[in-house]
Amino acid sequence: MKTVKEVADELGVSRQYVQKIISKLPATKKPKKVQHSYQIDNQSEAYIKDFMGKGDNFDATNDNPGSNFSSSINSSKYENALLAQMDSLKGQIEQKDNQLENMQKLLDQSQQLQLMAENKIKQLESKTTDESSKKEGLQPTPKTSSVDQPTAEDERGFWSRLFNRKK
């Protein structure tokens, strides 16, 4: 008597796969279950091997040319389906590559436009400060932030500012 794990190790498959095969076997061919685990005898092991296609009897029955032809047709259909699926996936990958390339170009253009806009803003700001300083005859002064100089509005409380009440 063998366990499911021992049979799986012999066949080179996972324990879960052997249990799946056992569940697919007819009730008359299933191994006996003792204390929640299968006890597999030689006959049950042969059924499992036959079901998997690894038994000795399976090789003898495949010597028949008609069965080889049908299995080659099935494998050919399977191969063609896989090739068609691969072609479809390759097409999808090419589309995604093109989309990524276009997105990269758009991102580059966007960054260039933003940089040009920032440069124009800086030029306009420098022109306006230069023009105002020429009119006043003064040197351009650095701007101070409004955070440094408290205003009358800052001196009022939160609620009075919220409801625009004066002191």
C-alpha positions in Angstrom: 0.0 0.0 0.0 1.2 3.5 -1.0 0.1 7.0 -0.1 -0.8 9.7 -2.6 2.5 11.4 -2.0 4.5 8.3 -2.7 2.6 7.7 -6.0 3.1 11.4 -6.9 6.8 11.2 -6.3 7.1 8.0 -8.4 5.2 9.6 -11.3 6.9 13.0 -11.0 3.7 15.0 -10.5 2.2 16.9 -7.6 0.2 15.3 -4.9 -2.8 17.5 -5.8 -2.6 16.3 -9.4 -2.8 12.6 -8.2 -5.8 13.5 -6.0 -7.5 15.2 -8.9 -7.0 12.0 -11.0 -8.4 9.9 -8.2 -11.5 12.1 -8.0 -12.0 11.6 -11.7 -11.8 7.8 -11.6 -15.0 5.8 -11.5 -16.1 4.7 -8.0 -15.1 1.1 -8.7 -11.5 2.0 -9.6 -10.9 4.5 -6.8 -8.5 3.5 -4.0 -9.8 2.9 -0.5 -9.8 5.8 2.0 -8.5 5.0 5.5 -8.5 7.7 8.1 -9.0 10.5 5.6 -6.1 9.4 3.4 -6.1 7.1 0.3 -4.3 3.7 0.6 -3.3 3.0 -3.0 -2.7 -0.7 -3.9 -1.1 -1.9 -7.1 -4.3 -2.1 -9.0 -5.4 1.4 -8.1 -1.9 2.6 -9.0 -2.3 1.0 -12.4 -5.7 2.8 -12.9 -4.1 6.1 -12.0 -1.2 5.5 -14.4 -3.6 4.5 -17.2 -5.6 7.6 -16.6 -2.5 9.8 -16.7 -1.2 8.0 -19.8 1.9 6.7 -18.1 0.9 3.1 -17.6 2.4 0.1 -19.4 -0.9 -0.7 -21.1 -1.2 2.8 -22.4 2.0 2.5 -24.5 0.8 -0.9 -25.9 -2.5 0.6 -27.1 -0.8 3.5 -28.7 1.1 1.2 -31.1 -2.1 1.3 -33.1 -1.6 3.7 -36.1 -5.1 5.0 -36.0 -4.8 6.3 -32.5 -1.5 8.0 -33.3 -3.2 9.8 -36.2 -6.0 11.0 -34.1 -3.6 12.2 -31.4 -1.4 13.9 -33.9 -4.5 15.7 -35.3 -5.4 16.8 -31.8 -1.9 18.0 -31.0 -1.8 19.8 -34.4 -5.1 21.6 -33.6 -3.8 22.5 -30.2 -0.5 23.7 -31.7 -2.3 25.8 -34.3 -4.5 27.3 -31.6 -1.5 28.2 -29.6 0.3 29.8 -32.6 -2.8 31.8 -33.4 -3.0 33.0 -29.7 0.7 33.9 -29.8 0.2 35.9 -33.0 -2.7 37.7 -31.4 -0.6 38.5 -28.3 2.3 39.7 -30.4 0.0 42.1 -32.2 -1.3 43.4 -28.9 2.2 43.9 -27.6 3.1 45.9 -30.8 0.1 48.1 -30.3 1.1 48.7 -26.7 4.6 49.5 -27.7 3.3 52.1 -30.3 1.0 53.6 -27.6 3.9 53.9 -25.2 6.1 55.5 -27.9 3.3 58.0 -28.7 2.8 58.8 -25.0 6.5 59.4 -24.5 6.5 61.8 -27.5 3.5 63.6 -26.0 5.2 63.8 -22.6 8.4 65.3 -24.1 6.3 67.9 -26.0 4.4 68.8 -22.9 7.6 69.3 -20.9 9.1 71.4 -23.7 5.9 73.6 -23.9 5.9 74.0 -20.1 9.6 75.0 -20.1 9.0 77.5 -22.9 6.0 79.0 -21.0 8.0 79.3 -17.8 10.8 81.1 -19.7 8.3 83.5 -21.3 6.8 84.3 -17.9 10.2 85.0 -16.5 11.1 87.2 -19.4 7.8 89.2 -19.0 8.3 89.5 -15.3 11.9 90.8 -15.8 10.7 93.3 -18.5 7.9 94.6 -16.2 10.3 95.0 -13.3 12.9 96.7 -15.5 10.3 99.1 -17.0 8.9 100.0 -13.6 12.4 100.6 -12.2 13.3 102.8 -15.2 10.2 104.9 -14.7 10.8 105.4 -11.0 14.6 105.6 -11.5 15.2 103.0 -8.9 16.9 99.6 -8.9 14.5 96.6 -8.9 13.9 95.5 -5.3 13.4 91.9 -4.3 9.8 91.1 -3.5 9.0 90.3 0.1 6.4 87.8 0.9 3.1 88.7 2.5 3.8 86.2 5.3 6.5 88.5 6.7 4.3 91.5 7.1 1.1 90.9 9.1 -2.0 92.6 7.8 -5.0 93.9 9.7 -6.9 90.9 8.5 -4.4 88.5 10.0 -4.8 90.2 13.4 -8.4 89.4 13.5 -9.6 86.0 14.7 -10.5 83.1 12.5 -14.3 83.4 13.0 -14.4 87.1 12.4 -12.4 86.7 9.2 -14.7 83.8 8.2 -17.9 85.9 8.7 -16.2 89.2 7.7 -17.0 90.9 11.0 -14.9 93.9 12.0 -13.6 94.5 15.5 
